[in-house]
Amino acid sequence: MTRYGMVVNLERCNGCYNCLVACKDEHVGNAYPPYSAPQPNTGQFWMAIKERERGQYPYAVKVSFTPTPCMGCRDAPCVKASADGAVYARPDGVVVIDPAKAKGQKQLVDSCPYGAIFWNQELEVAQKCTFCLQRVEKGTVPRCVESCPTDAIAFGDMDDPNSEVAKLVASGRAETLSPELGIDTAVRYIDLPKAMIAGSVYLTDVDECAAGAQVTLTEGSDVRKATANAYGDFEFDRLLPGKTYALKIERQGYSAFSQSVAIQGDTFLGDIGLKK
């Protein structure tokens, strides 16, 4: 049986907002009964882009972008919160808010732990992403998938082992957003931002950047390696908060530097000097 899902590869997402704009173009002013009423021009983002500022000047300052449509929850909280079957999960797993039955049911907005349900004040109905069922049922993909210039969004049958989404999930790299909620979702992510370590290495005897220094970060069987760039900077991302990592920096002709680093969030080690 078909079970639709989506995998968003954040390694490829550059924050261009094409997916958000395409969603607006598809749904603003357009009704697709029985799946959706027209999306208003403002106030709703069925494909929202969450921005997260990371780093601390001058180390590894950057912004991560996370596209967030409806998560397609199995055992969805919005289904439980609805009255008269206003929200239902189709056999293919897509969760639908019936725009006629859901009229007046504002409680649906608060039922979504991901904040993916919006209230249309004019129509008095809750609304959200539908995976563009009006397109999928005709054999095409959702507009957000079609519009992504970097192919960061994959869509297809999660139960088909030959589909791209199934292969990405099977790789073990795809994970759910906010796993602490304990919800099995049809939308998964690759390279979700977690904690990071960054620092800069220099040579104390000549007061120059330690370009090419080898940096190793270890936690149990998790061993990661990096090479300091021309400015002596290094970075490790997607680390697990609550873990303590062993950092080691080596460069030929200099004494190795070692330090234990307890991760609670993004950690910036500052300038690290290597001595002869």
C-alpha positions in Angstrom: 0.0 0.0 0.0 1.2 3.5 -0.9 2.4 5.7 2.1 3.4 9.1 0.9 6.4 10.8 2.6 8.9 13.5 2.2 12.6 13.8 3.0 14.2 17.2 3.2 18.0 17.3 2.7 19.2 20.3 4.6 22.7 19.8 3.2 21.3 21.1 -0.1 18.9 23.7 1.2 20.3 27.2 0.7 17.3 29.2 2.0 16.1 30.4 -1.4 12.4 30.3 -0.2 11.3 28.9 -3.6 9.3 26.2 -1.9 7.4 28.8 0.3 6.6 31.0 -2.7 5.5 28.1 -4.9 3.2 26.9 -2.1 1.7 30.4 -2.0 1.3 30.4 -5.8 -0.5 27.1 -5.7 -2.9 27.7 -2.9 -3.5 31.4 -2.4 -7.0 32.2 -3.8 -7.3 28.6 -5.1 -9.7 26.0 -3.6 -9.1 22.3 -4.1 -12.2 20.6 -2.6 -12.4 18.3 -0.7 -8.9 18.9 0.5 -8.4 22.6 1.0 -10.1 26.0 0.9 -8.2 29.0 -0.5 -5.1 30.0 1.5 -5.1 33.7 2.5 -2.4 35.9 1.0 -0.9 36.7 4.4 -0.6 35.0 7.8 -0.3 31.4 6.7 2.8 29.4 5.7 1.9 25.8 4.8 5.6 25.4 3.8 7.3 27.6 6.5 11.1 28.2 6.6 12.5 28.2 10.1 15.7 30.1 10.3 18.3 29.4 13.1 21.2 31.7 13.6 24.3 29.8 14.6 27.8 30.6 15.7 29.2 33.5 17.6 31.4 36.2 15.9 34.0 35.6 14.7 33.7 31.8 14.7 31.5 29.8 12.3 28.7 32.4 12.0 25.9 31.0 9.8 22.2 30.5 9.4 20.5 27.2 8.9 17.1 26.8 7.1 14.6 24.2 7.8 11.5 23.9 5.5 8.5 22.7 7.6 5.3 21.6 6.0 2.7 19.4 7.7 4.7 16.5 9.2 2.1 13.9 8.2 2.0 12.4 11.7 0.9 8.9 12.2 -1.7 8.8 15.0 -2.0 12.6 14.4 -2.9 14.8 17.3 -5.1 17.0 15.0 -7.2 13.9 14.1 -7.8 13.3 17.8 -8.7 16.9 18.5 -11.2 17.1 15.7 -15.0 16.7 15.9 -17.2 14.9 13.5 -14.3 13.4 11.5 -13.2 16.9 10.3 -9.6 15.7 10.2 -8.7 12.3 8.9 -5.8 10.2 7.7 -6.1 8.8 4.3 -5.0 5.2 3.5 -1.9 6.7 1.9 -1.0 8.5 5.2 -1.8 12.0 4.1 -3.6 13.9 6.9 -6.5 16.1 5.6 -8.5 18.8 7.2 -11.9 18.8 5.6 -12.6 22.5 4.9 -16.4 22.0 5.2 -16.5 19.8 8.3 -13.7 21.8 10.1 -15.5 25.1 10.0 -15.4 26.7 13.4 -13.0 24.2 14.9 -10.3 26.6 16.0 -9.0 24.1 18.6 -7.2 22.3 15.7 -4.6 25.1 15.5 -3.4 24.4 19.1 -3.5 20.6 18.6 -0.5 20.6 16.3 2.8 20.3 18.2 4.7 21.5 15.1 2.7 24.7 14.7 1.8 23.7 11.1 -2.0 24.4 11.3 -3.3 27.9 10.7 -6.6 29.7 11.3 -8.4 31.4 8.4 -10.3 34.1 10.1 -12.4 35.0 7.1 -13.5 31.4 6.3 -13.4 30.3 10.0 -11.6 27.2 9.2 -8.2 25.6 10.2 -5.8 25.0 7.3 -2.5 23.3 6.5 -0.3 21.7 3.9 -2.0 18.8 2.0 1.0 17.5 0.2 -0.7 19.1 -2.8 -3.1 16.2 -3.2 -4.7 17.9 -6.1 -1.4 17.4 -8.0 -0.3 14.0 -6.5 -3.6 12.4 -7.5 -2.8 13.4 -11.1 0.6 11.9 -11.0 2.7 15.0 -10.3 4.7 16.0 -7.2 3.9 18.8 -4.7 4.7 22.3 -5.9 7.4 22.7 -3.2 9.3 19.6 -4.6 8.9 20.8 -8.2 10.2 24.3 -7.4 13.3 23.4 -5.4 16.4 24.3 -7.5 18.7 22.2 -5.5 16.6 19.0 -5.3 16.6 19.3 -1.5 13.1 17.9 -1.2 12.2 14.3 -2.2 8.6 13.0 -2.3 7.2 9.6 -2.9 6.1 6.3 -1.5 7.9 5.4 1.7 6.8 1.8 1.4 8.3 1.4 -2.0 11.9 0.3 -1.5 12.8 1.6 -4.9 11.6 5.1 -4.3 14.1 7.9 -3.4 12.4 8.7 -0.1 12.4 5.0 1.0 16.1 4.8 0.1 16.9 7.9 2.1 15.0 6.7 5.1 16.7 3.3 4.9 20.1 5.0 4.8 19.7 5.8 8.5 20.5 9.5 7.9 16.9 10.7 7.8 15.4 11.7 11.1 12.2 13.3 12.5 11.9 16.9 13.5 11.7 17.3 17.3 12.2 13.6 18.1 11.6 14.4 21.8 7.9 14.5 20.9 8.0 10.8 20.1 5.8 11.2 16.9 6.3 9.0 13.8 6.1 11.4 10.9 6.0 11.1 7.1 8.4 14.1 6.8 12.0 13.4 7.7 15.2 15.4 7.5 18.9 14.9 6.7 21.4 17.1 8.4 19.2 18.7 11.0 21.2 21.3 12.9 22.3 20.2 16.4 25.2 21.4 18.4 28.6 22.4 17.0 32.2 22.9 18.1 34.4 25.6 16.5 37.8 27.0 17.2 40.9 28.5 15.6 44.4 27.2 15.9 47.6 29.2 15.7 51.4 28.6 16.1 52.7 30.3 19.2 56.3 30.6 18.1 55.6 32.5 14.9 52.1 33.8 15.7 50.6 32.5 12.5 47.5 30.5 11.7 48.1 26.7 11.9 46.8 25.9 8.5 46.6 22.2 7.9 46.5 21.2 11.6 44.7 17.9 12.0 41.8 18.0 14.4 40.2 14.8 15.8 37.0 14.7 17.9 36.1 11.5 19.7 33.2 10.2 21.7 33.2 6.5 22.2 33.1 4.9 18.7 32.2 8.3 17.1 35.4 9.6 15.6 35.4 12.7 13.5 38.3 14.4 11.7 38.8 17.9 10.3 41.7 19.9 8.8 42.2 23.5 9.9 41.7 25.9 7.0 44.0 28.7 5.8 42.9 30.8 8.8 43.4 28.0 11.2 39.6 27.6 11.7 38.0 24.2 12.3 34.4 23.1 12.9 32.4 20.0 13.8 28.6 20.0 13.5 25.7 17.8 14.4 27.0 16.9 17.8 24.8 15.5 20.6 24.1 17.8 23.5 24.9 16.1 26.9 27.9 14.2 25.5 31.6 14.9 26.4 34.0 14.8 23.4 37.8 14.4 23.4 39.4 17.0 21.2 42.9 16.5 19.9 44.9 18.9 17.6 48.1 17.9 15.9 50.6 19.5 13.5 54.0 18.3 12.5 56.8 19.9 14.6 54.5 21.0 17.4 53.2 19.4 20.6 49.7 18.0 20.4 46.8 19.8 22.1 44.2 17.8 24.0 41.0 18.9 25.7 37.7 17.5 26.9 34.6 19.4 25.7 31.2 18.9 27.3 28.5 19.8 24.8 25.3 21.7 26.0 24.9 23.7 22.8 27.1 25.4 20.2 30.5 25.6 21.8 33.3 28.0 20.8 36.8 27.3 21.9 38.4 30.5 20.8 42.1 30.7 19.8 44.1 27.6 20.6 47.9 27.9 20.5 50.2 25.0 19.5 53.7 25.1 21.1 57.0 23.8 19.7 
